[in-house]
């Protein structure tokens, strides 16, 4: 297989893997009915996914730099298919196990697949390859809720069929991945070396810090939105359709993918602060939509926040991936994603506990305000860092 065809296969496989990580989002109301738990348990289930991502990034984040990209990608696909099969077990603990394994697959795949796509690109196209990796990541995340919402609404077996379809897609992707060329030429013996947080090479550190600040704010917004949107749509706005839930989540993630494409035409030093500004405006509108039970404001805020998140995420990931030396590119990209998944998990846990204590609407409004302030802080820091670095 040529390097161009290999890039396409890895990109499609990336989409398939990330679809599995968001399949449960529109199904949580059905799980609440089946098992009789509340919103706090939903947020804990979501946080279990973030724990799996973090564990995989820390323990396996630099493994592909040692043994090659393809074996690690295959391990991520194995975790993805097992995760979908575990979700078919009709007991409550299976939700936690399935989400943890889904997090493991995402943690293995995000950094390694991104590094692989950049590795396979020509030297003059590595920045564009970073855009491709970021876009397919968000595209997969956005398609998951849509697929599950449509199947749950119109097909039989609403809590099973989505995972069966995903398992079949993963198996097909696994077969294709066997034929992708291995970009790591100098491989070393298998050995687990946990990722050293903070071990970013000095020549990448400046751009890494700027990218991590904007990325942290953006993924905090994603965490808040994906945690509260199913419950808000059902309990506050009276929208119980699984398709509507899936489409609203896709609105933010699809806007993120669009923001990534648009940001490719502007310099990094412009895209990062512009993205943070969009995040602040969007999450403020999300909070206002929750407070007023306005679906229009809620969706408008999701679209604006998604555009801002996409701009800051693409600019940061592309710069970090392109400037990291190949010998440590997998580890550097994995460290970047570790920062992002810490950000995506904190609001989920916080909003779940606050909603249990004070109610969903006050919790959603307060956490929207907190993340809007965080985005503004990130805006100030990225502008100052860009000016300092010239």
MARVEXKE-156672 format. One record per residue (C-alpha): x, y, z. Coordinates in steps of 0.02 Angstrom, whole numbers, plus 50000, padded with zeros to 5 digits. Layout:
N
XYZ ...
This chain:
390
500005000050000 500665017449956 500925030450092 499465040650025 498285025750031 498975021350203 498555038850264 496765036850203 496585019950289 497265026550454 496095041650442 494565030650412 495105018950552 495305034050666 493495039150627 492855021650662 493755020550828 493145037550889 491345033550838 491355020250973 491865032551108 490275043051090 488985029651045 488245029251222 487885048051228 486085047951163 485755031251250 486045037151428 484185041251457 483785023151408 485115016651528 484375027451666 482675019451634 483385001751627 484445002751785 483555016451882 485055027651913 485185046551899 486255059651815 487695057951938 487985039851887 487975045251704 489365057651737 490365044551833 490185032751685 490805046651573 492255050151690 492715031651686 493045034051500 494225048551538 495155037751665 495405024451531 496065037551409 497265044651537 497895027451589 498235022451409 499115038751369 500235037951522 500665019451512 500705017051323 500905034651255 502685032251190 502575013651147 502325016950961 503985026350958 504825010051012 503924995850923 503105004850778 501435013150746 500454998550670 500564986150816 499964999450937 498535004450821 497994986250811 497984985351001 496855000651005 495654992450883 495624976650990 495124987151142 493784995751038 492944979750980 492994971951154 492234987951224 490744986851105 490474968551147 490514972151334 489114984951312 488004970751251 488024962851425 486394968651508 487064972751681 487504989851753 489354986351788 489584982851601 489345001551570 490865005651676 491934991751601 491394996051424 491755014651448 493455011051526 493934999851379 493285013051260 494425025551346 495885013551329 495555012151142 495445031151123 497005033851229 497995021551125 497325027850960 497275046850969 499125050150992 499725035450887 498545038250741 498955056750738 500815052950737 500555039950600 499615051850485 500965065050509 502355052150482 501605046150317 501455063850249 502815072350147 503875085250237 502985099850155 501275092850203 501505088350386 500535103550448 499085098750333 499215080950399 498965087750574 497355095850510 496765079250439 497115070250603 496195083250707 494715083850588 494435065050578 494575064050767 493135076250789 492165068850643 492185051750726 491665059050893 490225068150808 489595053450705 489465041950857 487935050450936 487085052350766 487295033850724 486705028150895 485265040650898 484585035150728 484725016650767 483955018650940 482505028750870 482075018650715 482865001350727 482594986550844 483714982750993 484035001251038 485364996951169 486244983651066 486214987050879 487395002050884 488764991850966 488544977250846 488724989050698 490254997050775 491074980350811 490844975450628 491614991950570 493114989650686 493424972050619 493404978450440 494584992650487 495764980250570 495924970150409 496324985950309 497604991950437 498684976350412 499194983250241 499695000750298 501575004150283 502525005550447 503295023150457 504455019750605 506045012850529 507165011350683 506185000550805 506724994950976 506244980051086 504544980151171 504614988551340 503324998351438 504005015351483 502675026451563 502535043451486 503515056851576 502295071051599 503265087051571 504565077851467 504235088251312 505845092451216 506445110251239 506285114551054 504415110651060 504025117251234 503495134851187 502225129851056 501665115251166 501215126751311 500205138451200 499315123851117 498945115351283 498165131051357 496945133251213 496635114651202 496245113251388 494895126551375 494165118751218 494035101151286 493315107651449 491895114651343 491685097851255 491645089051423 490305100551491 489225099451335 489295080651312 488965078051498 487425089051514 486635090051340 485655073551345 484925077551516 484615095851473 483705091451312 482595078651399 482295086651571 482385105351534 481845106951352 480695091851337 481595084451186 481615065751212 482045060351034 483675050551026 483985057650853 483835075550916 485065071951057 486295064450934 486115078750811 486355092150945 487965083851002 488505082150820 488175100850797 489585105350916 490775091950855 490375095150672 490665113750700 492325108950779 492835099750621 492305114850517 493305126450631 494835115650603 494655117150414 494385135950423 495875138450538 497045130750411 497005147150314 497595157950460 499235157850558 499365148250721 499605164150822 497925170250756 496965153750763 497345150050946 496695166451021 495245167350898 494745149850949 494805154251133 493705169651102 492435158851011 492455146551155 492055160251282 490595166951180 489915149751139 489935142651314 489125158551380 487695155851257 487575137551309 487365142851490 486055155751441 485125142651340 485075131151492 484465145151606 483075150551486 482655133151418 483005139851244 483485126551118 483965139950992 485225148251110 485865131351167 486195125750988 486915142550935 488115141951080 488595124051034 488995129250855 490045144450906 490955134951043 491285120650921 492025132450793 493145140250926 493665123350995 494075117050821 495155132050779 496185131350939 496315112350936 496875111050754 498145124850769 498885117550926 498925099350871 499625103450699 501025114150772 501485101550907 501465086550790 502445095050651 503815102150764 504085086850874 505565075850819 504985059250746 505925049350878 504795056351015 503295062150911 502125048850980 502575053251159 502395072051132 500705070251046 500125058251183 500625070951316 499615084151224 498085072951221 498335068851406 498115087351445 496545087751340 495745072651421 496095079151595 495125094451539 493675084451468 493445074351628 493485087951762 491875097151713 490965080551691 491295075251871 490965092651939 489335095651848 488675078451897 488985081352082 488305099152074 486735093651980 486415080452114 486555093452251 485805109152174 484885103952017 485345102351834 484985120251780 486005129151916 487435116951892 487445119151703 487385138151715 488765139451847 489925127651757 489625136651592 490145152851676 491705144751750 492255137751582 491895154351495 493075162751618 494365148951587 494245152151399 494525170651427 496045166951534 496705155551398 496405169551272 497455181651374 498855169151400 498965163951218 499005182051159 500375186251283 501375170651238 501235174351052 501845192151078 503295186251185 503845173351057 503685185850916 
